[in-house]
Amino acid sequence: MKKYSKLLTISCVLVGLSAAVISCDKSITEPLRVGYTPTSVDDKAGTWKTYVLTAPTDVTVATPTAVTSSEYLAEVADLKSKSASLTQEQQEAVVYWGAGAVYRWNEIARELAARYNVPPASTPDGKYPVPDAANPLADPRFPFANPPYTARAFAYLSVAQYDALVAAWNFKYKFKRSAPSKADASVRVALPSSALPSYPSEDAVVAAASYTVLKAMFPGEVPFLDAKLAEHRNSRLWAGMNVMSDLNAGGNLGSQVAAKVMARARADGMSAANNQTLTAAMITDAKARGLSEVWVSQETPARPPMLPNYGAVMNWNFDAATKVKLRPGPPPALGSAEFTTALNELKAINKNQTREQARIANYWADGAGTYTPPGHWMRTAANAAHDAKYSEVRMARTLALVATALMDAGVCCWDTKMFYYYPRPQQFGVKTSVGLPNFPSYTSGHSTFSAAAAVVLASIFPDQADDFWKKAQEASDSRVYGMIHYRFDCTAGLACGKNIGAYAVERGKADGSGL
Amino acid sequence: MKRNLKCLILAALLTPFAAQAQMPQDAIYMNKRQICVAGMYGYSSWNQYWENTLKRENFNIGTHTTQSFMLMPVIGITKRVNVILSLPYVWTSTSAGNLMGQRGIQDASAWLKVKAVQVGGFSVNAVVGGSIPLGSYVPSFLPMSIGLQCRTFTGRLLLNYKEPKTGLYLTAHGSYGWRSNMRIDQDAYQANERVYNTNEVQVPNTYDAAVRLGVQRKGWQTEFWAERSACLNGDNIRRNDMPFPTNNMQATSVGWYAKVQPHNIGVNARVGYVVDGLNVGQSTSYMLGLLYQINFKK
């Protein structure tokens, strides 16, 4: 009997312990973003300065039918039938897209960047096949959405969204066609509505512009993007927010603007960014300037450097001559006291990395399989603008300023990296806890990207300036803690990124928004 | 690796005497007021792995090695109820590339093994166990991470038949393993073909099934085993990407185990080889342990 009571006690203790250990719900909770009434509709945004369009009149929008016309009344009747009762799935689509058109398409771009951010595998003969845009789903898939590629994709996406919305605002206030629920109070709306005229639909504008850019950047994702585009447009009908002619006019406008923006993309020099024949001269030049040991790929088989001519791609907020002026001065000579100190710092971390150093290195790593450091900062920017309840056009402006600064940072940093061709710490026996990028060390891309983005965000959200800067500093430090950058790579990158960001800030001050 | 093999052969040649209780996967029990403490060294390595279903090598990893030292006391509560505890220290390394090895205390686990039914040589045993991460190791730096930072709870049913005269035995078991969600240092990650904007990661639950055929006599034991352990769901490693804790890891292994414990002191050894898998390395593993049994006076 005694034996059994003991058995019983043990069992009870174990069952109790297990209950404490297990909480059966394994569902993941993610931060929820929902729609809002913007703090301002930014009714003068039709006059803001655009990036690629010279004026909103570069594109055409048909004059809408009057809200009293029989055509319009028929559209409203159709809208009522579509928005009267929604399935669970339709309701979810309304809430999802209701969080914001620019916000969601930026998130979709991050999703695609992560999906395509994997370096090609080597073939049995030791070569790395180049992804082929004409055959995007073959192995290796096109694109390899590395940080420079992704920075550029975000820049074109955000510029297309912004230019298209500025044009849309122009036409909205030209035609001043009110929302269907204002024309007919019996239209049931599922989202907050504002005084913003609804023709052309800003959602359809953003959807079409984003679709066009992302289809060009991620050509293997056409079915995925088709589904997003259709759902976005439909969600506006289900929500009772737009009649079909609002959406058609918006879609048409968005496509026209995006086509112009993509014409710039095709001529910005990206097609020559992977010109590997240039590296021999880069190495010779760097050696001629006194570099005793050049960067060498640490992968087996040796992988050609990532986009060695990306530094020649066209910038957004300054010209090529300014880019050369922005390039940081030379790194310490290999073997110099300054170099040895920096290398010893990494060796010490290699020996005894603290958990906090590992955490920071991991948090900011944004390596293969992620949306990259530009994606990280786009997320930060989009969330800040969402928290501030920005209108679609002001959200797009914010993201365009950040994204162009990020691409400018990428271009400048790549120019610097290939100019100095400086070896990575791994060439001196240091390991890494985050994975080693395959291009020269000086300067740090993370530091350049982060400083540029933080400077722009600090100017737009001055009350959070300290926080953005703290993040940029931590992102920069993370590369030292991950042991893939010398401290001087990071300090030079931060300083250069700050200067780059200042050009975007200057543009923002002069774009007519008064913001 | 060669030296380990020699140790194993030496261990296998040792003369048999009087063996006692062991692992959560056998039907051997310690008697009341007996404690057996095992100190075990493990060495496991692979130079090929399954990236999804593609079996490949990786020149930037070369041979990946996981070593561990584990302390494992087995406590006889009664001769039908045993408690097994374990605490491993684990370290990883690669022969090529520049990924930094990880090291540290991993997860503490506890098992309760109960012989529920005994009819002649046949027994039905119930085993429940759980584990809790003790170290603050990084769980998302696969394949270098030493663990997944999740709590686990396992329920196992173990059937055993032992022929009394020869000591020949056949054991079969099946288990279900629950694993808690884990937290990573990043605040976004890609899994199941989408991006999750959170640091919380759902780690798949697991099952395993195994059969063992061996001989157990006074003082020694030897067996051959085959085991299938796998996740119940999960995603696959993307082309040329690194593994992630959400992966549907599956492995079918075969191996050999033996124990010699003439008196209080004994040794045990285990060899395992993964014959087929998904999202795991094709590892060959060796384990060598030193056992020490303490009998408390009644």
Interface residues (C-beta under 8 A of the other chain):
Chain A: K3 K6 L7 I10 S11 L14 L17 S18 V21 I22 S23 C24 K26 S27 I28 T29 E30 P31 R110 E111 A114 R115 V118 P119 P120 A121 S122 D139 P140 R141 Q298 E299 T300 P301 N350 Q353 R355 A358 R359 N362 Y363 A365 A368 G369 T370 Y371 H376 R379 Q426 V430 K431 T432 S433 V434 G435 L436 M483
Chain B: F59 N60 I77 T78 V81 V83 A96 G97 N98 L99 M100 G101 L112 V114 V128 G130 I132 S136 V138 S140 F141 M144 R151 F153 W178 S180 N181 I184 D185 Q186 D187 A188 Y189 Q190 E193 R194 V195 Y196 N197 T198 E200 V201 Q202 R238 R239 N240 D241 M242 F244
